[in-house]
Amino acid sequence: MTLKEKLFNIVFDNAWEYKPENTTPELEKIADEFAIEFAEWYLDLWNRNDSSFDDNSPQKLLEIYKREQGL
């Protein structure tokens, strides 16, 4: 499931009766998982001395990661 789908499902499932205490922990969990996965990918890229690490800004690296992961 893509990041957008995960976020949409959390919001949609709570659309009729929005309660921050129900959605916020789930959204935070998804954001944390994404951040950890990106950090692991980034460190792997750095450890392999991948040329794309040197040639791209953090924003560009995030775009590459999202494209590679189908996000």
C-alpha positions as CSV (number, residue, x, y, z in Angstrom):
1,M,0.0,0.0,0.0
2,T,1.3,3.4,-0.9
3,L,1.9,6.2,1.6
4,K,-1.0,8.2,0.1
5,E,-3.3,5.2,0.4
6,K,-2.3,4.6,4.1
7,L,-3.0,8.3,5.0
8,F,-6.2,8.4,3.0
9,N,-7.5,5.3,4.7
10,I,-6.9,6.7,8.2
11,V,-8.7,9.9,7.3
12,F,-11.5,8.3,5.4
13,D,-12.2,5.7,8.1
14,N,-12.7,8.5,10.6
15,A,-14.5,11.0,8.3
16,W,-17.9,10.7,9.8
17,E,-16.8,11.0,13.4
18,Y,-13.4,12.7,13.5
19,K,-11.6,12.3,16.8
20,P,-8.0,13.4,16.9
21,E,-7.3,10.9,19.6
22,N,-8.2,8.1,17.1
23,T,-6.4,9.4,14.0
24,T,-3.4,11.2,15.3
25,P,-1.6,8.1,16.7
26,E,-2.1,6.2,13.5
27,L,-0.9,9.1,11.3
28,E,2.1,9.5,13.6
29,K,2.9,5.8,13.3
30,I,2.7,6.0,9.4
31,A,5.0,9.1,9.4
32,D,7.4,7.4,11.7
33,E,7.6,4.3,9.6
34,F,8.1,6.4,6.5
35,A,10.9,8.4,8.1
36,I,12.7,5.2,9.4
37,E,12.4,3.5,6.0
38,F,13.8,6.6,4.2
39,A,16.6,6.9,6.7
40,E,17.6,3.3,6.2
41,W,17.5,3.7,2.4
42,Y,19.6,6.9,2.7
43,L,22.2,5.3,5.0
44,D,22.5,2.3,2.6
45,L,23.0,4.7,-0.3
46,W,25.7,6.6,1.7
47,N,27.4,3.3,2.8
48,R,27.6,2.1,-0.8
49,N,29.1,5.4,-1.8
50,D,26.4,5.7,-4.5
51,S,27.0,8.6,-6.8
52,S,23.4,9.7,-6.6
53,F,24.2,10.6,-2.9
54,D,26.7,13.2,-3.9
55,D,24.9,14.6,-6.9
56,N,21.5,15.3,-5.4
57,S,19.9,17.5,-2.7
58,P,18.0,15.9,0.1
59,Q,14.7,16.9,-1.6
60,K,15.8,15.1,-4.8
61,L,16.9,12.0,-2.8
62,L,13.5,11.9,-1.2
63,E,11.9,12.1,-4.7
64,I,14.1,9.2,-5.9
65,Y,13.2,7.2,-2.8
66,K,9.5,7.7,-3.3
67,R,9.7,6.8,-6.9
68,E,11.7,3.7,-6.2
69,Q,9.2,2.6,-3.5
70,G,6.2,3.4,-5.6
71,L,5.0,6.1,-3.2
